[in-house]
Amino acid sequence: MGLVRIEGFHVALPLKKAIKHASHQRTESESLIVRVTLDDGTVGFGEGVPRSYVTGETIETALDALESVDLARQVGAPASFESAVDRIASIRLPSIEDDPRGMFGNAARCAVELALLDAFGRRFGRSLSDAIRHLIAGRPYLRDRPGPVRYSGAITAEGARKERISAWKMRIYGFHQVKVKVGVSGQDDPTRLRQIRTILGNRTDLRIDANEAWSADELPERVAPLLDSKPSVLEQPVPHRDVERLADLRGRLGIPVMLDESLCGAPDGVRAIDAGLADLFNVRLSKCGGIAPTLRLIDLAFQHGLGVQLGCHPGESGILSAAGRHLASNLLGLRYLEGSYDRHVLAENLTAPDITFRYGGRAQPLPGPGLGVTVQDAPLERMTVARRELSP
């Protein structure tokens, strides 16, 4: 039951419309898809979303990171599902261990970890939820059983008319939480937020995400006029190079601060706790290296009384959507949840069935072995830009 083959696919997923924020804009989403094959022929799929402006990775560096390590030796030939999960959770990539922030190679690790969990889950007839429950058995934030979840909506930086339409859609669709992108050059954020708040009403939890848009020196004056709209959280207001300044600024802003781009690996999490840089962590599977490293960051946050958002990568396929669903379905205490936007964002997906959230952002746990979704051959071939055979 060992690992005999690893294939990497550079995939370009078409978006329904451009995704724009202060750090980047894209009309398609590039993902690393990993397919693993076990010696009994069982196949599993995983996904990572390398972003050079987040973890420094590209598709090529992620593939190189996987090529540099003997994964077959690390995984071995586990005789049980629990043994397989423990070995997969312990996978180490030199590029991550050599990085002071513990992040260069996280997308690669996430992709291969999910692929292996999917494959061994199918081999033993167990789900990704079973793997998660095994890894955090006994934790106070583990649900008694996988349960339903509720996702939040997001309004990206667009023209005023489109943003008003998006806000009305969020209200009509019954979202209880909405995130708004701020900090894009040339936009009047105070006016935008007031208009969106008026449409959503006062009962909707409205949070804002600046995506590193502001310098530490200008941060207080940028935030002050936004507080009239009663945003609940400010996500990643400054570039990572300025993040240490939040230790002094955070208490003067009048709004809780969430880290995203400055929270990619375990060293980031420890530093944020020690220096008092944040009130909340935004963990994302690809950014943080997969299920096991993400759970460690969640554990760190909960131990120190911080809130947690389980985020997603805009444009991710149904593979990462499914992984996020399994994680969210088994956790208590998540403050915010993003993901499963699939058909609302992608013009075409890789997976079936469709697991896009329903009215109000509501969604159910996923049944079946492994990830609970199937990667379809035809879309995978159609969207593949390049592929590489990797040494197991």
TORVO-955207 format. One line per 10 residues: number of its first residue (from 1); their letters; for each residue z negated, y negated, x of C-alpha. Coordinates in Angstrom, 1 decimal. Example, Ala and Ser with C-alpha at 12.3 -4.5 7.8 and 13.67 -1.06 7.14 Angstrom:
1	as	-7.8:4.5:12.3; -7.1:1.1:13.7
//
This chain:
1	mglvriegfh	0.0:0.0:0.0; 0.6:-2.4:2.9; 2.9:-5.4:3.3; 6.4:-4.5:4.4; 8.5:-7.6:3.6; 8.2:-11.3:3.3; 11.0:-13.7:2.2; 10.8:-17.5:2.0; 13.0:-19.5:-0.3; 13.6:-23.2:-0.1
11	valplkkaik	14.0:-24.1:-3.8; 15.0:-27.4:-5.4; 13.8:-27.6:-9.0; 15.6:-30.2:-11.2; 13.4:-32.7:-12.9; 14.1:-34.1:-16.4; 13.5:-37.6:-15.1; 12.4:-39.2:-11.8; 8.7:-39.1:-10.9; 7.6:-42.3:-9.4
21	hashqrtese	4.3:-43.5:-7.9; 3.1:-45.8:-5.1; 3.8:-43.2:-2.4; 7.0:-41.6:-3.4; 9.8:-41.1:-5.9; 11.9:-38.0:-6.5; 14.5:-36.6:-8.9; 14.0:-33.0:-7.9; 11.0:-31.1:-6.6; 11.3:-29.0:-3.5
31	slivrvtldd	9.1:-25.9:-3.3; 8.6:-23.0:-1.0; 8.8:-19.8:-2.9; 7.5:-16.6:-1.1; 8.4:-13.1:-2.2; 6.4:-10.2:-0.8; 7.1:-6.5:-1.1; 4.5:-3.8:-0.7; 5.3:-0.4:0.7; 5.4:1.2:-2.8
41	gtvgfgegvp	8.0:-1.4:-3.8; 5.7:-3.7:-5.8; 6.9:-7.3:-5.6; 4.8:-10.5:-5.9; 5.7:-14.2:-5.9; 3.9:-17.3:-4.7; 4.6:-21.0:-4.4; 3.6:-23.9:-2.1; 4.7:-27.5:-2.4; 5.0:-28.9:1.2
51	rsyvtgetie	4.7:-32.7:1.1; 5.0:-34.6:4.5; 3.1:-37.6:3.1; 0.1:-35.4:2.0; -0.5:-32.5:4.4; 2.3:-33.4:6.9; 4.3:-30.2:6.0; 7.9:-29.7:5.3; 9.6:-26.5:4.0; 10.6:-25.7:7.6
61	taldalesvd	7.2:-26.2:9.1; 5.7:-24.1:6.3; 8.1:-21.3:7.1; 7.4:-21.6:10.8; 3.6:-21.3:10.0; 4.2:-18.0:8.2; 6.4:-16.7:10.9; 3.7:-17.3:13.5; 1.1:-14.9:12.1; 0.9:-11.1:11.7
71	larqvgapas	0.2:-11.0:7.9; 0.6:-7.3:7.6; -2.2:-6.7:10.1; -4.5:-9.2:8.3; -3.9:-7.6:4.9; -3.8:-4.0:6.1; -3.7:-1.3:3.4; -6.6:-2.0:1.0; -7.6:1.0:-1.2; -8.9:-1.2:-4.1
81	fesavdrias	-8.1:-4.4:-5.7; -11.4:-6.0:-4.6; -10.7:-5.0:-1.0; -7.2:-6.5:-1.3; -8.7:-9.8:-2.7; -11.2:-10.1:0.1; -8.6:-9.6:2.8; -6.2:-12.0:1.2; -8.9:-14.6:0.8; -9.6:-14.3:4.6
91	irlpsieddp	-5.9:-14.9:5.7; -5.9:-17.3:8.6; -2.9:-19.4:9.8; -3.1:-20.9:13.4; -1.5:-24.1:12.3; -4.4:-24.8:9.8; -7.1:-23.8:12.3; -5.7:-26.0:15.0; -5.5:-29.1:12.7; -8.6:-31.3:12.7
101	rgmfgnaarc	-8.2:-31.8:9.0; -7.5:-28.1:8.3; -4.4:-28.8:6.3; -1.2:-28.4:8.3; 0.1:-25.1:6.8; -1.8:-25.3:3.5; 1.3:-25.1:1.4; 2.5:-22.1:3.4; -0.9:-20.4:3.0; -1.0:-21.1:-0.7
111	avelalldaf	2.5:-19.6:-1.2; 1.8:-16.3:0.7; -1.7:-16.0:-0.8; -0.5:-16.2:-4.3; 2.4:-13.8:-3.6; 0.0:-11.2:-2.2; -2.5:-11.6:-5.1; 0.4:-11.3:-7.5; 1.7:-8.2:-5.8; -1.6:-6.4:-5.4
121	grrfgrslsd	-2.6:-7.4:-8.9; 0.5:-5.7:-10.2; -0.1:-2.7:-8.0; -3.7:-2.2:-9.3; -3.1:-3.5:-12.9; -5.4:-6.5:-12.4; -4.9:-10.2:-13.0; -5.3:-13.3:-10.9; -8.3:-14.1:-13.1; -9.9:-10.8:-11.9
131	airhliagrp	-9.4:-12.0:-8.3; -11.0:-15.4:-9.0; -14.0:-13.8:-10.8; -14.5:-11.5:-7.9; -14.5:-14.4:-5.4; -17.1:-16.5:-7.3; -19.2:-13.8:-8.9; -22.6:-15.1:-9.6; -21.8:-18.8:-9.4; -23.2:-20.9:-12.2
141	ylrdrpgpvr	-19.8:-22.4:-12.9; -18.1:-19.1:-13.6; -17.4:-18.6:-17.3; -18.6:-15.5:-19.0; -14.9:-14.6:-19.6; -11.6:-16.4:-19.3; -11.3:-19.0:-22.0; -9.0:-21.7:-23.4; -8.4:-25.0:-21.4; -7.3:-28.5:-22.2
151	ysgaitaega	-5.0:-30.5:-19.9; -4.7:-34.2:-19.6; -1.6:-36.3:-19.9; 0.0:-38.6:-17.3; 1.9:-41.9:-17.5; 4.0:-42.5:-14.4; 5.1:-46.0:-13.2; 8.1:-47.0:-15.4; 9.3:-50.0:-17.2; 7.1:-51.6:-19.9
161	rkerisawkm	9.1:-50.2:-22.8; 9.1:-46.6:-21.4; 5.4:-46.8:-20.7; 4.7:-47.9:-24.2; 6.7:-45.0:-25.6; 4.9:-42.6:-23.2; 1.5:-43.9:-24.4; 2.5:-43.5:-28.0; 3.6:-39.9:-27.3; 0.3:-39.2:-25.6
171	riygfhqvkv	-1.6:-40.5:-28.6; 0.6:-38.7:-31.2; 0.4:-35.5:-29.1; -3.4:-35.6:-29.2; -4.3:-35.9:-25.6; -8.0:-36.7:-25.0; -7.5:-37.8:-21.4; -4.6:-39.7:-19.8; -4.0:-40.7:-16.2; -1.9:-43.9:-15.4
181	kvgvsgqddp	-0.2:-44.5:-12.1; -1.0:-48.0:-10.7; -0.3:-49.9:-7.5; 3.5:-49.8:-7.6; 5.0:-52.9:-6.0; 6.2:-55.5:-8.5; 4.2:-54.2:-11.5; 1.5:-56.1:-13.4; -1.2:-53.5:-13.6; -3.8:-55.4:-15.6
191	trlrqirtil	-1.2:-56.1:-18.3; 0.1:-52.6:-18.2; -3.3:-51.1:-18.6; -4.3:-53.4:-21.5; -1.2:-52.4:-23.4; -1.7:-48.7:-22.7; -5.3:-48.9:-23.7; -4.4:-50.7:-26.9; -2.0:-47.9:-27.9; -4.3:-45.0:-26.8
201	gnrtdlrida	-7.4:-46.4:-28.4; -10.9:-46.6:-27.0; -11.8:-43.0:-27.5; -9.2:-41.7:-25.0; -10.5:-41.2:-21.4; -8.1:-43.4:-19.4; -8.2:-42.9:-15.6; -6.0:-44.6:-12.9; -4.4:-43.3:-9.8; -3.3:-45.7:-7.0
211	neawsadelp	-1.8:-43.1:-4.6; -3.0:-45.0:-1.5; -1.4:-48.2:-2.7; -4.0:-50.8:-1.6; -5.6:-51.7:1.7; -9.4:-51.6:1.9; -9.5:-55.4:2.4; -7.7:-56.1:-0.9; -9.3:-53.2:-2.9; -12.1:-55.1:-4.8
221	ervaplldsk	-9.7:-57.9:-6.0; -7.1:-55.3:-7.1; -9.6:-53.3:-9.0; -11.6:-56.0:-10.7; -9.0:-57.1:-13.3; -8.4:-53.5:-14.3; -12.0:-52.9:-15.4; -11.5:-54.7:-18.7; -9.4:-51.7:-19.8; -12.4:-49.4:-19.2
231	psvleqpvph	-10.8:-46.9:-16.8; -13.1:-43.9:-16.1; -12.1:-43.1:-12.6; -10.0:-44.6:-9.7; -8.1:-42.0:-7.7; -7.2:-42.4:-4.0; -7.2:-46.2:-3.9; -6.6:-46.6:-0.2; -4.5:-44.9:2.5; -6.2:-42.1:4.4
241	rdverladlr	-6.5:-44.2:7.5; -8.8:-46.5:5.5; -10.8:-43.9:3.7; -14.0:-44.3:5.8; -14.2:-47.9:4.3; -15.0:-46.4:0.9; -18.5:-45.6:2.1; -19.2:-49.3:1.9; -16.8:-50.3:-0.9; -17.3:-47.5:-3.4
251	grlgipvmld	-20.6:-48.8:-4.8; -19.1:-52.3:-5.3; -16.0:-51.4:-7.3; -17.7:-50.7:-10.6; -15.8:-47.5:-11.1; -16.2:-43.9:-9.7; -13.8:-43.0:-6.9; -11.8:-39.8:-6.6; -10.2:-38.5:-3.4; -6.8:-36.8:-3.4
261	eslcgapdgv	-4.6:-37.4:-0.3; -7.8:-37.7:1.7; -9.1:-34.3:0.5; -6.8:-31.6:1.8; -8.9:-29.2:3.9; -12.5:-28.2:4.4; -13.1:-30.9:7.1; -12.1:-33.6:4.7; -14.5:-32.3:2.1; -17.4:-32.1:4.5
271	raidagladl	-16.7:-35.6:5.8; -16.5:-37.0:2.3; -19.9:-35.6:1.4; -21.6:-36.6:4.6; -20.2:-40.2:4.6; -20.5:-40.7:0.8; -16.8:-41.5:0.3; -16.3:-40.2:-3.2; -17.7:-39.4:-6.6; -15.1:-36.8:-7.5
281	fnvrlskcgg	-12.7:-34.4:-5.7; -9.1:-33.8:-6.8; -8.3:-30.3:-5.6; -4.8:-28.9:-5.8; -3.9:-25.4:-4.9; -0.9:-26.1:-2.6; -2.6:-29.1:-0.9; -5.8:-27.2:-0.3; -4.3:-23.9:0.9; -4.5:-21.6:-2.1
291	iaptlrlidl	-7.1:-20.0:-4.4; -9.8:-19.2:-1.9; -9.9:-22.5:0.0; -9.7:-24.4:-3.2; -12.7:-22.5:-4.6; -14.6:-23.4:-1.4; -14.0:-27.1:-2.0; -15.0:-26.8:-5.6; -18.2:-25.1:-4.6; -18.9:-27.8:-2.1
301	afqhglgvql	-18.4:-30.5:-4.7; -20.6:-28.8:-7.3; -23.3:-28.2:-4.8; -23.5:-31.9:-4.0; -23.2:-33.2:-7.6; -19.6:-34.4:-7.4; -17.1:-34.2:-10.2; -13.9:-32.1:-9.9; -10.4:-32.5:-11.1; -8.1:-29.5:-10.8
311	gchpgesgil	-4.8:-31.3:-10.2; -1.2:-30.1:-9.8; 1.8:-31.1:-7.8; 4.4:-32.9:-9.9; 7.5:-30.7:-10.3; 5.8:-27.4:-9.4; 7.2:-24.3:-11.0; 5.6:-21.9:-13.5; 4.2:-20.0:-10.5; 1.7:-22.7:-9.5
321	saagrhlasn	1.3:-23.5:-13.2; 0.1:-20.0:-13.9; -2.2:-19.9:-10.8; -3.8:-23.2:-12.0; -4.2:-21.8:-15.5; -6.0:-18.7:-14.2; -8.3:-20.9:-12.1; -9.1:-23.4:-14.9; -9.6:-20.6:-17.5; -12.5:-19.2:-15.4
331	llglrylegs	-14.4:-22.3:-14.4; -17.0:-24.4:-16.2; -17.6:-28.1:-15.5; -14.1:-29.3:-14.5; -14.0:-33.0:-15.3; -10.2:-33.2:-15.5; -7.4:-30.7:-15.6; -3.7:-31.3:-14.8; -0.8:-28.9:-14.8; 1.3:-26.7:-17.0
341	ydrhvlaenl	3.7:-29.6:-17.7; 6.6:-27.2:-17.1; 9.1:-27.9:-19.8; 8.1:-31.6:-20.1; 8.9:-32.2:-16.4; 11.4:-29.5:-15.3; 15.0:-29.3:-16.5; 14.9:-25.6:-15.6; 12.1:-23.3:-14.6; 11.9:-20.2:-12.5
351	tapditfryg	9.5:-18.2:-14.7; 9.1:-16.6:-18.1; 7.5:-16.8:-20.5; 7.1:-20.5:-21.0; 3.4:-21.4:-20.4; 3.6:-25.2:-21.1; 0.5:-26.5:-22.8; 0.6:-27.0:-26.5; -0.6:-29.8:-28.8; -3.4:-31.9:-27.3
361	graqplpgpg	-2.9:-30.3:-24.0; -4.5:-27.0:-25.2; -3.6:-23.7:-23.5; -4.9:-20.1:-23.5; -5.7:-17.7:-20.7; -2.8:-15.7:-19.3; -2.7:-12.0:-20.0; -1.1:-9.3:-17.9; -1.3:-8.2:-14.2; -0.9:-10.5:-11.3
371	lgvtvqdapl	0.0:-14.1:-12.2; 1.0:-13.2:-15.7; 4.5:-14.7:-15.4; 7.8:-13.2:-14.2; 10.1:-14.9:-11.7; 13.7:-14.6:-13.0; 16.4:-13.7:-10.5; 19.2:-15.9:-11.8; 17.3:-19.2:-11.7; 15.9:-18.4:-8.3
381	ermtvarrel	19.3:-17.8:-6.9; 20.7:-20.9:-8.6; 18.0:-23.2:-7.2; 17.7:-21.7:-3.7; 18.8:-24.1:-1.0; 18.1:-21.8:1.9; 16.2:-18.6:2.6; 14.5:-17.0:5.5; 13.5:-13.4:6.2; 10.0:-13.5:7.7
391	sp	8.2:-10.9:9.8; 5.4:-9.3:7.8
//
